[in-house]
């Protein structure tokens, strides 16, 4: 069940992050960005702020996805 929640939260976070960062991606890339952002942002946010719960995970997922998009734009293929 946690894997399904990770995908669902990651998909929502990826969608929100791609809209906030104004990039067009397909569904697979959007979900991948969200899931990786959820892993990265969720862990960092929980570690730094010691906040628990799904809302902290969602905020961390969006922030992590936005960080991943920034890194992709900065260091990715041009």
PDB file with SEQRES, HELIX, SHEET and CRYST1 records, atoms N, CA, C and O in Angstrom:
SEQRES   1 A   78  UNK UNK UNK UNK UNK UNK UNK UNK UNK UNK UNK UNK UNK          
SEQRES   2 A   78  UNK UNK UNK UNK UNK UNK UNK UNK UNK UNK UNK UNK UNK          
SEQRES   3 A   78  UNK UNK UNK UNK UNK UNK UNK UNK UNK UNK UNK UNK UNK          
SEQRES   4 A   78  UNK UNK UNK UNK UNK UNK UNK UNK UNK UNK UNK UNK UNK          
SEQRES   5 A   78  UNK UNK UNK UNK UNK UNK UNK UNK UNK UNK UNK UNK UNK          
SEQRES   6 A   78  UNK UNK UNK UNK UNK UNK UNK UNK UNK UNK UNK UNK UNK          
HELIX    1 AA1 UNK A    2  UNK A   20  1                                  19    
HELIX    2 AA2 UNK A   27  UNK A   49  1                                  23    
HELIX    3 AA3 UNK A   54  UNK A   75  1                                  22    
CRYST1    1.000    1.000    1.000  90.00  90.00  90.00 P 1           1          
ATOM      1  N   UNK A   1       0.799  -1.206   0.000  1.00  0.00           N  
ATOM      2  CA  UNK A   1       0.000   0.000   0.000  1.00  0.00           C  
ATOM      3  C   UNK A   1       0.847   1.277   0.000  1.00  0.00           C  
ATOM      4  O   UNK A   1       0.468   2.235  -0.673  1.00  0.00           O  
ATOM      5  N   UNK A   2       1.980   1.340   0.724  1.00  0.00           N  
ATOM      6  CA  UNK A   2       2.799   2.553   0.678  1.00  0.00           C  
ATOM      7  C   UNK A   2       3.321   2.856  -0.737  1.00  0.00           C  
ATOM      8  O   UNK A   2       3.490   4.023  -1.090  1.00  0.00           O  
ATOM      9  N   UNK A   3       3.575   1.830  -1.540  1.00  0.00           N  
ATOM     10  CA  UNK A   3       4.042   2.053  -2.908  1.00  0.00           C  
ATOM     11  C   UNK A   3       2.960   2.725  -3.745  1.00  0.00           C  
ATOM     12  O   UNK A   3       3.250   3.617  -4.542  1.00  0.00           O  
ATOM     13  N   UNK A   4       1.718   2.297  -3.565  1.00  0.00           N  
ATOM     14  CA  UNK A   4       0.604   2.900  -4.295  1.00  0.00           C  
ATOM     15  C   UNK A   4       0.442   4.359  -3.879  1.00  0.00           C  
ATOM     16  O   UNK A   4       0.233   5.226  -4.727  1.00  0.00           O  
ATOM     17  N   UNK A   5       0.536   4.632  -2.590  1.00  0.00           N  
ATOM     18  CA  UNK A   5       0.434   6.010  -2.108  1.00  0.00           C  
ATOM     19  C   UNK A   5       1.579   6.866  -2.636  1.00  0.00           C  
ATOM     20  O   UNK A   5       1.376   8.033  -2.970  1.00  0.00           O  
ATOM     21  N   UNK A   6       2.779   6.299  -2.715  1.00  0.00           N  
ATOM     22  CA  UNK A   6       3.921   7.029  -3.256  1.00  0.00           C  
ATOM     23  C   UNK A   6       3.660   7.421  -4.707  1.00  0.00           C  
ATOM     24  O   UNK A   6       3.967   8.542  -5.113  1.00  0.00           O  
ATOM     25  N   UNK A   7       3.096   6.507  -5.487  1.00  0.00           N  
ATOM     26  CA  UNK A   7       2.801   6.798  -6.887  1.00  0.00           C  
ATOM     27  C   UNK A   7       1.704   7.851  -7.006  1.00  0.00           C  
ATOM     28  O   UNK A   7       1.808   8.764  -7.826  1.00  0.00           O  
ATOM     29  N   UNK A   8       0.660   7.733  -6.199  1.00  0.00           N  
ATOM     30  CA  UNK A   8      -0.446   8.686  -6.254  1.00  0.00           C  
ATOM     31  C   UNK A   8       0.019  10.079  -5.822  1.00  0.00           C  
ATOM     32  O   UNK A   8      -0.247  11.063  -6.513  1.00  0.00           O  
ATOM     33  N   UNK A   9       0.705  10.165  -4.692  1.00  0.00           N  
ATOM     34  CA  UNK A   9       1.209  11.453  -4.216  1.00  0.00           C  
ATOM     35  C   UNK A   9       2.250  11.997  -5.188  1.00  0.00           C  
ATOM     36  O   UNK A   9       2.283  13.196  -5.465  1.00  0.00           O  
ATOM     37  N   UNK A  10       3.098  11.113  -5.703  1.00  0.00           N  
ATOM     38  CA  UNK A  10       4.113  11.532  -6.668  1.00  0.00           C  
ATOM     39  C   UNK A  10       3.504  12.070  -7.951  1.00  0.00           C  
ATOM     40  O   UNK A  10       3.992  13.055  -8.504  1.00  0.00           O  
ATOM     41  N   UNK A  11       2.437  11.429  -8.434  1.00  0.00           N  
ATOM     42  CA  UNK A  11       1.762  11.906  -9.647  1.00  0.00           C  
ATOM     43  C   UNK A  11       1.169  13.288  -9.414  1.00  0.00           C  
ATOM     44  O   UNK A  11       1.300  14.170 -10.263  1.00  0.00           O  
ATOM     45  N   UNK A  12       0.523  13.481  -8.279  1.00  0.00           N  
ATOM     46  CA  UNK A  12      -0.058  14.788  -7.965  1.00  0.00           C  
ATOM     47  C   UNK A  12       1.033  15.838  -7.791  1.00  0.00           C  
ATOM     48  O   UNK A  12       0.903  16.956  -8.291  1.00  0.00           O  
ATOM     49  N   UNK A  13       2.085  15.494  -7.100  1.00  0.00           N  
ATOM     50  CA  UNK A  13       3.177  16.444  -6.878  1.00  0.00           C  
ATOM     51  C   UNK A  13       3.895  16.759  -8.188  1.00  0.00           C  
ATOM     52  O   UNK A  13       4.258  17.909  -8.435  1.00  0.00           O  
ATOM     53  N   UNK A  14       4.100  15.759  -9.017  1.00  0.00           N  
ATOM     54  CA  UNK A  14       4.737  15.983 -10.317  1.00  0.00           C  
ATOM     55  C   UNK A  14       3.905  16.882 -11.195  1.00  0.00           C  
ATOM     56  O   UNK A  14       4.435  17.772 -11.860  1.00  0.00           O  
ATOM     57  N   UNK A  15       2.593  16.655 -11.204  1.00  0.00           N  
ATOM     58  CA  UNK A  15       1.700  17.504 -11.988  1.00  0.00           C  
ATOM     59  C   UNK A  15       1.774  18.951 -11.501  1.00  0.00           C  
ATOM     60  O   UNK A  15       1.926  19.875 -12.300  1.00  0.00           O  
ATOM     61  N   UNK A  16       1.667  19.138 -10.192  1.00  0.00           N  
ATOM     62  CA  UNK A  16       1.711  20.474  -9.628  1.00  0.00           C  
ATOM     63  C   UNK A  16       3.066  21.138  -9.886  1.00  0.00           C  
ATOM     64  O   UNK A  16       3.124  22.317 -10.237  1.00  0.00           O  
ATOM     65  N   UNK A  17       4.148  20.388  -9.715  1.00  0.00           N  
ATOM     66  CA  UNK A  17       5.490  20.944  -9.913  1.00  0.00           C  
ATOM     67  C   UNK A  17       5.731  21.320 -11.371  1.00  0.00           C  
ATOM     68  O   UNK A  17       6.320  22.366 -11.648  1.00  0.00           O  
ATOM     69  N   UNK A  18       5.282  20.476 -12.315  1.00  0.00           N  
ATOM     70  CA  UNK A  18       5.483  20.817 -13.728  1.00  0.00           C  
ATOM     71  C   UNK A  18       4.660  22.032 -14.123  1.00  0.00           C  
ATOM     72  O   UNK A  18       5.078  22.797 -14.993  1.00  0.00           O  
ATOM     73  N   UNK A  19       3.507  22.228 -13.511  1.00  0.00           N  
ATOM     74  CA  UNK A  19       2.699  23.417 -13.808  1.00  0.00           C  
ATOM     75  C   UNK A  19       3.320  24.662 -13.179  1.00  0.00           C  
ATOM     76  O   UNK A  19       3.338  25.725 -13.800  1.00  0.00           O  
ATOM     77  N   UNK A  20       3.828  24.537 -11.950  1.00  0.00           N  
ATOM     78  CA  UNK A  20       4.473  25.678 -11.294  1.00  0.00           C  
ATOM     79  C   UNK A  20       5.762  26.088 -12.005  1.00  0.00           C  
ATOM     80  O   UNK A  20       6.083  27.275 -12.075  1.00  0.00           O  
ATOM     81  N   UNK A  21       6.500  25.112 -12.530  1.00  0.00           N  
ATOM     82  CA  UNK A  21       7.753  25.389 -13.228  1.00  0.00           C  
ATOM     83  C   UNK A  21       7.536  25.643 -14.719  1.00  0.00           C  
ATOM     84  O   UNK A  21       8.488  25.932 -15.444  1.00  0.00           O  
ATOM     85  N   UNK A  22       6.289  25.538 -15.177  1.00  0.00           N  
ATOM     86  CA  UNK A  22       5.885  25.814 -16.563  1.00  0.00           C  
ATOM     87  C   UNK A  22       6.674  25.007 -17.589  1.00  0.00           C  
ATOM     88  O   UNK A  22       7.275  25.570 -18.504  1.00  0.00           O  
ATOM     89  N   UNK A  23       6.665  23.679 -17.428  1.00  0.00           N  
ATOM     90  CA  UNK A  23       7.253  22.817 -18.440  1.00  0.00           C  
ATOM     91  C   UNK A  23       6.187  21.831 -18.912  1.00  0.00           C  
ATOM     92  O   UNK A  23       5.285  21.463 -18.159  1.00  0.00           O  
ATOM     93  N   UNK A  24       6.307  21.412 -20.168  1.00  0.00           N  
ATOM     94  CA  UNK A  24       5.402  20.420 -20.730  1.00  0.00           C  
ATOM     95  C   UNK A  24       6.108  19.074 -20.762  1.00  0.00           C  
ATOM     96  O   UNK A  24       7.168  18.938 -21.374  1.00  0.00           O  
ATOM     97  N   UNK A  25       5.524  18.085 -20.108  1.00  0.00           N  
ATOM     98  CA  UNK A  25       6.068  16.735 -20.115  1.00  0.00           C  
ATOM     99  C   UNK A  25       4.926  15.758 -20.336  1.00  0.00           C  
ATOM    100  O   UNK A  25       3.753  16.093 -20.171  1.00  0.00           O  
ATOM    101  N   UNK A  26       5.298  14.539 -20.716  1.00  0.00           N  
ATOM    102  CA  UNK A  26       4.264  13.519 -20.853  1.00  0.00           C  
ATOM    103  C   UNK A  26       3.951  12.925 -19.483  1.00  0.00           C  
ATOM    104  O   UNK A  26       4.574  13.281 -18.483  1.00  0.00           O  
ATOM    105  N   UNK A  27       2.995  12.032 -19.452  1.00  0.00           N  
ATOM    106  CA  UNK A  27       2.510  11.481 -18.174  1.00  0.00           C  
ATOM    107  C   UNK A  27       3.610  10.702 -17.451  1.00  0.00           C  
ATOM    108  O   UNK A  27       3.755  10.829 -16.235  1.00  0.00           O  
ATOM    109  N   UNK A  28       4.379   9.904 -18.180  1.00  0.00           N  
ATOM    110  CA  UNK A  28       5.417   9.073 -17.544  1.00  0.00           C  
ATOM    111  C   UNK A  28       6.481   9.952 -16.897  1.00  0.00           C  
ATOM    112  O   UNK A  28       6.895   9.696 -15.766  1.00  0.00           O  
ATOM    113  N   UNK A  29       6.922  10.980 -17.605  1.00  0.00           N  
ATOM    114  CA  UNK A  29       7.945  11.874 -17.048  1.00  0.00           C  
ATOM    115  C   UNK A  29       7.388  12.654 -15.862  1.00  0.00           C  
ATOM    116  O   UNK A  29       8.081  12.845 -14.862  1.00  0.00           O  
ATOM    117  N   UNK A  30       6.150  13.102 -15.967  1.00  0.00           N  
ATOM    118  CA  UNK A  30       5.523  13.844 -14.868  1.00  0.00           C  
ATOM    119  C   UNK A  30       5.440  12.992 -13.611  1.00  0.00           C  
ATOM    120  O   UNK A  30       5.787  13.454 -12.524  1.00  0.00           O  
ATOM    121  N   UNK A  31       4.981  11.746 -13.749  1.00  0.00           N  
ATOM    122  CA  UNK A  31       4.889  10.850 -12.591  1.00  0.00           C  
ATOM    123  C   UNK A  31       6.278  10.528 -12.062  1.00  0.00           C  
ATOM    124  O   UNK A  31       6.477  10.480 -10.848  1.00  0.00           O  
ATOM    125  N   UNK A  32       7.243  10.305 -12.951  1.00  0.00           N  
ATOM    126  CA  UNK A  32       8.611  10.005 -12.516  1.00  0.00           C  
ATOM    127  C   UNK A  32       9.210  11.166 -11.739  1.00  0.00           C  
ATOM    128  O   UNK A  32       9.838  10.968 -10.699  1.00  0.00           O  
ATOM    129  N   UNK A  33       9.013  12.382 -12.250  1.00  0.00           N  
ATOM    130  CA  UNK A  33       9.504  13.564 -11.545  1.00  0.00           C  
ATOM    131  C   UNK A  33       8.849  13.654 -10.166  1.00  0.00           C  
ATOM    132  O   UNK A  33       9.516  13.945  -9.173  1.00  0.00           O  
ATOM    133  N   UNK A  34       7.564  13.408 -10.112  1.00  0.00           N  
ATOM    134  CA  UNK A  34       6.852  13.482  -8.838  1.00  0.00           C  
ATOM    135  C   UNK A  34       7.293  12.431  -7.846  1.00  0.00           C  
ATOM    136  O   UNK A  34       7.474  12.726  -6.665  1.00  0.00           O  
ATOM    137  N   UNK A  35       7.469  11.196  -8.316  1.00  0.00           N  
ATOM    138  CA  UNK A  35       7.884  10.112  -7.415  1.00  0.00           C  
ATOM    139  C   UNK A  35       9.297  10.362  -6.904  1.00  0.00           C  
ATOM    140  O   UNK A  35       9.559  10.222  -5.710  1.00  0.00           O  
ATOM    141  N   UNK A  36      10.213  10.736  -7.808  1.00  0.00           N  
ATOM    142  CA  UNK A  36      11.572  11.034  -7.360  1.00  0.00           C  
ATOM    143  C   UNK A  36      11.590  12.246  -6.448  1.00  0.00           C  
ATOM    144  O   UNK A  36      12.319  12.275  -5.457  1.00  0.00           O  
ATOM    145  N   UNK A  37      10.784  13.249  -6.783  1.00  0.00           N  
ATOM    146  CA  UNK A  37      10.673  14.414  -5.914  1.00  0.00           C  
ATOM    147  C   UNK A  37      10.073  14.068  -4.566  1.00  0.00           C  
ATOM    148  O   UNK A  37      10.472  14.620  -3.541  1.00  0.00           O  
ATOM    149  N   UNK A  38       9.105  13.143  -4.567  1.00  0.00           N  
ATOM    150  CA  UNK A  38       8.497  12.701  -3.312  1.00  0.00           C  
ATOM    151  C   UNK A  38       9.530  12.008  -2.435  1.00  0.00           C  
ATOM    152  O   UNK A  38       9.583  12.237  -1.226  1.00  0.00           O  
ATOM    153  N   UNK A  39      10.338  11.173  -3.040  1.00  0.00           N  
ATOM    154  CA  UNK A  39      11.386  10.495  -2.272  1.00  0.00           C  
ATOM    155  C   UNK A  39      12.398  11.499  -1.735  1.00  0.00           C  
ATOM    156  O   UNK A  39      12.718  11.498  -0.546  1.00  0.00           O  
ATOM    157  N   UNK A  40      12.890  12.342  -2.610  1.00  0.00           N  
ATOM    158  CA  UNK A  40      13.914  13.310  -2.225  1.00  0.00           C  
ATOM    159  C   UNK A  40      13.370  14.347  -1.248  1.00  0.00           C  
ATOM    160  O   UNK A  40      13.913  14.526  -0.157  1.00  0.00           O  
ATOM    161  N   UNK A  41      12.319  15.014  -1.634  1.00  0.00           N  
ATOM    162  CA  UNK A  41      11.771  16.086  -0.803  1.00  0.00           C  
ATOM    163  C   UNK A  41      11.164  15.593   0.488  1.00  0.00           C  
ATOM    164  O   UNK A  41      11.318  16.227   1.532  1.00  0.00           O  
ATOM    165  N   UNK A  42      10.474  14.467   0.429  1.00  0.00           N  
ATOM    166  CA  UNK A  42       9.863  13.914   1.631  1.00  0.00           C  
ATOM    167  C   UNK A  42      10.884  13.539   2.681  1.00  0.00           C  
ATOM    168  O   UNK A  42      10.707  13.823   3.866  1.00  0.00           O  
ATOM    169  N   UNK A  43      11.957  12.898   2.241  1.00  0.00           N  
ATOM    170  CA  UNK A  43      13.000  12.511   3.189  1.00  0.00           C  
ATOM    171  C   UNK A  43      13.719  13.725   3.766  1.00  0.00           C  
ATOM    172  O   UNK A  43      13.957  13.799   4.972  1.00  0.00           O  
ATOM    173  N   UNK A  44      14.060  14.669   2.906  1.00  0.00           N  
ATOM    174  CA  UNK A  44      14.771  15.855   3.380  1.00  0.00           C  
ATOM    175  C   UNK A  44      13.897  16.680   4.316  1.00  0.00           C  
ATOM    176  O   UNK A  44      14.351  17.116   5.374  1.00  0.00           O  
ATOM    177  N   UNK A  45      12.648  16.894   3.927  1.00  0.00           N  
ATOM    178  CA  UNK A  45      11.756  17.694   4.763  1.00  0.00           C  
ATOM    179  C   UNK A  45      11.517  17.032   6.115  1.00  0.00           C  
ATOM    180  O   UNK A  45      11.543  17.700   7.148  1.00  0.00           O  
ATOM    181  N   UNK A  46      11.289  15.751   6.110  1.00  0.00           N  
ATOM    182  CA  UNK A  46      11.070  15.054   7.396  1.00  0.00           C  
ATOM    183  C   UNK A  46      12.323  15.070   8.254  1.00  0.00           C  
ATOM    184  O   UNK A  46      12.246  15.196   9.476  1.00  0.00           O  
ATOM    185  N   UNK A  47      13.466  14.942   7.617  1.00  0.00           N  
ATOM    186  CA  UNK A  47      14.714  14.944   8.372  1.00  0.00           C  
ATOM    187  C   UNK A  47      14.985  16.325   8.961  1.00  0.00           C  
ATOM    188  O   UNK A  47      15.316  16.440  10.141  1.00  0.00           O  
ATOM    189  N   UNK A  48      14.849  17.366   8.153  1.00  0.00           N  
ATOM    190  CA  UNK A  48      15.185  18.713   8.621  1.00  0.00           C  
ATOM    191  C   UNK A  48      14.158  19.282   9.590  1.00  0.00           C  
ATOM    192  O   UNK A  48      14.529  19.909  10.583  1.00  0.00           O  
ATOM    193  N   UNK A  49      12.912  19.080   9.326  1.00  0.00           N  
ATOM    194  CA  UNK A  49      11.879  19.695  10.146  1.00  0.00           C  
ATOM    195  C   UNK A  49      11.233  18.743  11.141  1.00  0.00           C  
ATOM    196  O   UNK A  49      10.439  19.164  11.982  1.00  0.00           O  
ATOM    197  N   UNK A  50      11.563  17.489  11.049  1.00  0.00           N  
ATOM    198  CA  UNK A  50      10.985  16.417  11.880  1.00  0.00           C  
ATOM    199  C   UNK A  50       9.462  16.506  11.931  1.00  0.00           C  
ATOM    200  O   UNK A  50       8.840  16.394  12.987  1.00  0.00           O  
ATOM    201  N   UNK A  51       8.897  16.710  10.761  1.00  0.00           N  
ATOM    202  CA  UNK A  51       7.448  16.791  10.615  1.00  0.00           C  
ATOM    203  C   UNK A  51       6.967  15.457  10.055  1.00  0.00           C  
ATOM    204  O   UNK A  51       7.601  14.885   9.169  1.00  0.00           O  
ATOM    205  N   UNK A  52       5.857  14.970  10.568  1.00  0.00           N  
ATOM    206  CA  UNK A  52       5.314  13.723  10.058  1.00  0.00           C  
ATOM    207  C   UNK A  52       3.932  13.960   9.473  1.00  0.00           C  
ATOM    208  O   UNK A  52       3.325  15.013   9.665  1.00  0.00           O  
ATOM    209  N   UNK A  53       3.461  12.972   8.767  1.00  0.00           N  
ATOM    210  CA  UNK A  53       2.123  13.053   8.195  1.00  0.00           C  
ATOM    211  C   UNK A  53       2.165  13.197   6.691  1.00  0.00           C  
ATOM    212  O   UNK A  53       3.206  13.502   6.108  1.00  0.00           O  
ATOM    213  N   UNK A  54       1.025  12.975   6.073  1.00  0.00           N  
ATOM    214  CA  UNK A  54       0.957  12.981   4.610  1.00  0.00           C  
ATOM    215  C   UNK A  54       1.110  14.378   4.041  1.00  0.00           C  
ATOM    216  O   UNK A  54       1.631  14.525   2.935  1.00  0.00           O  
ATOM    217  N   UNK A  55       0.681  15.404   4.747  1.00  0.00           N  
ATOM    218  CA  UNK A  55       0.793  16.761   4.208  1.00  0.00           C  
ATOM    219  C   UNK A  55       2.247  17.189   4.103  1.00  0.00           C  
ATOM    220  O   UNK A  55       2.634  17.832   3.128  1.00  0.00           O  
ATOM    221  N   UNK A  56       3.044  16.846   5.081  1.00  0.00           N  
ATOM    222  CA  UNK A  56       4.471  17.156   5.017  1.00  0.00           C  
ATOM    223  C   UNK A  56       5.112  16.412   3.855  1.00  0.00           C  
ATOM    224  O   UNK A  56       5.975  16.954   3.165  1.00  0.00           O  
ATOM    225  N   UNK A  57       4.694  15.183   3.642  1.00  0.00           N  
ATOM    226  CA  UNK A  57       5.203  14.411   2.516  1.00  0.00           C  
ATOM    227  C   UNK A  57       4.819  15.023   1.188  1.00  0.00           C  
ATOM    228  O   UNK A  57       5.623  15.033   0.256  1.00  0.00           O  
ATOM    229  N   UNK A  58       3.603  15.535   1.085  1.00  0.00           N  
ATOM    230  CA  UNK A  58       3.152  16.161  -0.160  1.00  0.00           C  
ATOM    231  C   UNK A  58       3.907  17.465  -0.433  1.00  0.00           C  
ATOM    232  O   UNK A  58       4.344  17.714  -1.556  1.00  0.00           O  
ATOM    233  N   UNK A  59       4.054  18.285   0.597  1.00  0.00           N  
ATOM    234  CA  UNK A  59       4.811  19.526   0.437  1.00  0.00           C  
ATOM    235  C   UNK A  59       6.251  19.206   0.055  1.00  0.00           C  
ATOM    236  O   UNK A  59       6.822  19.845  -0.829  1.00  0.00           O  
ATOM    237  N   UNK A  60       6.822  18.240   0.708  1.00  0.00           N  
ATOM    238  CA  UNK A  60       8.180  17.828   0.378  1.00  0.00           C  
ATOM    239  C   UNK A  60       8.280  17.261  -1.024  1.00  0.00           C  
ATOM    240  O   UNK A  60       9.278  17.473  -1.712  1.00  0.00           O  
ATOM    241  N   UNK A  61       7.253  16.540  -1.452  1.00  0.00           N  
ATOM    242  CA  UNK A  61       7.253  15.980  -2.801  1.00  0.00           C  
ATOM    243  C   UNK A  61       7.211  17.079  -3.850  1.00  0.00           C  
ATOM    244  O   UNK A  61       7.922  17.006  -4.853  1.00  0.00           O  
ATOM    245  N   UNK A  62       6.395  18.087  -3.634  1.00  0.00           N  
ATOM    246  CA  UNK A  62       6.319  19.204  -4.582  1.00  0.00           C  
ATOM    247  C   UNK A  62       7.651  19.958  -4.608  1.00  0.00           C  
ATOM    248  O   UNK A  62       8.160  20.275  -5.683  1.00  0.00           O  
ATOM    249  N   UNK A  63       8.210  20.245  -3.445  1.00  0.00           N  
ATOM    250  CA  UNK A  63       9.496  20.942  -3.402  1.00  0.00           C  
ATOM    251  C   UNK A  63      10.610  20.113  -4.030  1.00  0.00           C  
ATOM    252  O   UNK A  63      11.454  20.646  -4.751  1.00  0.00           O  
ATOM    253  N   UNK A  64      10.612  18.826  -3.760  1.00  0.00           N  
ATOM    254  CA  UNK A  64      11.615  17.948  -4.350  1.00  0.00           C  
ATOM    255  C   UNK A  64      11.468  17.852  -5.861  1.00  0.00           C  
ATOM    256  O   UNK A  64      12.465  17.843  -6.583  1.00  0.00           O  
ATOM    257  N   UNK A  65      10.239  17.781  -6.341  1.00  0.00           N  
ATOM    258  CA  UNK A  65      10.004  17.733  -7.782  1.00  0.00           C  
ATOM    259  C   UNK A  65      10.435  19.037  -8.442  1.00  0.00           C  
ATOM    260  O   UNK A  65      11.006  19.022  -9.532  1.00  0.00           O  
ATOM    261  N   UNK A  66      10.165  20.164  -7.788  1.00  0.00           N  
ATOM    262  CA  UNK A  66      10.590  21.456  -8.334  1.00  0.00           C  
ATOM    263  C   UNK A  66      12.118  21.550  -8.362  1.00  0.00           C  
ATOM    264  O   UNK A  66      12.684  22.099  -9.307  1.00  0.00           O  
ATOM    265  N   UNK A  67      12.785  21.023  -7.341  1.00  0.00           N  
ATOM    266  CA  UNK A  67      14.243  20.992  -7.322  1.00  0.00           C  
ATOM    267  C   UNK A  67      14.778  20.124  -8.457  1.00  0.00           C  
ATOM    268  O   UNK A  67      15.750  20.483  -9.122  1.00  0.00           O  
ATOM    269  N   UNK A  68      14.136  18.982  -8.670  1.00  0.00           N  
ATOM    270  CA  UNK A  68      14.544  18.090  -9.746  1.00  0.00           C  
ATOM    271  C   UNK A  68      14.354  18.748 -11.106  1.00  0.00           C  
ATOM    272  O   UNK A  68      15.213  18.604 -11.975  1.00  0.00           O  
ATOM    273  N   UNK A  69      13.250  19.469 -11.316  1.00  0.00           N  
ATOM    274  CA  UNK A  69      13.013  20.176 -12.572  1.00  0.00           C  
ATOM    275  C   UNK A  69      14.073  21.266 -12.766  1.00  0.00           C  
ATOM    276  O   UNK A  69      14.594  21.438 -13.868  1.00  0.00           O  
ATOM    277  N   UNK A  70      14.385  21.987 -11.714  1.00  0.00           N  
ATOM    278  CA  UNK A  70      15.416  23.020 -11.811  1.00  0.00           C  
ATOM    279  C   UNK A  70      16.755  22.405 -12.223  1.00  0.00           C  
ATOM    280  O   UNK A  70      17.436  22.930 -13.104  1.00  0.00           O  
ATOM    281  N   UNK A  71      17.128  21.303 -11.589  1.00  0.00           N  
ATOM    282  CA  UNK A  71      18.391  20.639 -11.921  1.00  0.00           C  
ATOM    283  C   UNK A  71      18.367  20.122 -13.358  1.00  0.00           C  
ATOM    284  O   UNK A  71      19.371  20.194 -14.067  1.00  0.00           O  
ATOM    285  N   UNK A  72      17.218  19.603 -13.782  1.00  0.00           N  
ATOM    286  CA  UNK A  72      17.081  19.096 -15.150  1.00  0.00           C  
ATOM    287  C   UNK A  72      17.253  20.241 -16.159  1.00  0.00           C  
ATOM    288  O   UNK A  72      17.943  20.093 -17.168  1.00  0.00           O  
ATOM    289  N   UNK A  73      16.611  21.387 -15.869  1.00  0.00           N  
ATOM    290  CA  UNK A  73      16.733  22.542 -16.768  1.00  0.00           C  
ATOM    291  C   UNK A  73      18.161  23.083 -16.774  1.00  0.00           C  
ATOM    292  O   UNK A  73      18.666  23.490 -17.819  1.00  0.00           O  
ATOM    293  N   UNK A  74      18.809  23.089 -15.615  1.00  0.00           N  
ATOM    294  CA  UNK A  74      20.146  23.671 -15.498  1.00  0.00           C  
ATOM    295  C   UNK A  74      21.210  22.757 -16.074  1.00  0.00           C  
ATOM    296  O   UNK A  74      22.078  23.222 -16.813  1.00  0.00           O  
ATOM    297  N   UNK A  75      21.168  21.472 -15.758  1.00  0.00           N  
ATOM    298  CA  UNK A  75      22.256  20.569 -16.111  1.00  0.00           C  
ATOM    299  C   UNK A  75      21.884  19.523 -17.155  1.00  0.00           C  
ATOM    300  O   UNK A  75      22.745  18.767 -17.605  1.00  0.00           O  
ATOM    301  N   UNK A  76      20.614  19.470 -17.543  1.00  0.00           N  
ATOM    302  CA  UNK A  76      20.143  18.461 -18.483  1.00  0.00           C  
ATOM    303  C   UNK A  76      20.503  18.797 -19.925  1.00  0.00           C  
ATOM    304  O   UNK A  76      21.202  19.771 -20.200  1.00  0.00           O  
ATOM    305  N   UNK A  77      20.003  17.959 -20.843  1.00  0.00           N  
ATOM    306  CA  UNK A  77      20.288  18.197 -22.267  1.00  0.00           C  
ATOM    307  C   UNK A  77      19.653  19.504 -22.737  1.00  0.00           C  
ATOM    308  O   UNK A  77      18.559  19.883 -22.320  1.00  0.00           O  
ATOM    309  N   UNK A  78      20.363  20.149 -23.592  1.00  0.00           N  
ATOM    310  CA  UNK A  78      19.894  21.447 -24.082  1.00  0.00           C  
ATOM    311  C   UNK A  78      19.457  21.339 -25.518  1.00  0.00           C  
ATOM    312  O   UNK A  78      19.029  22.330 -26.109  1.00  0.00           O  
TER     313      UNK A  78                                                      
END                                                                             
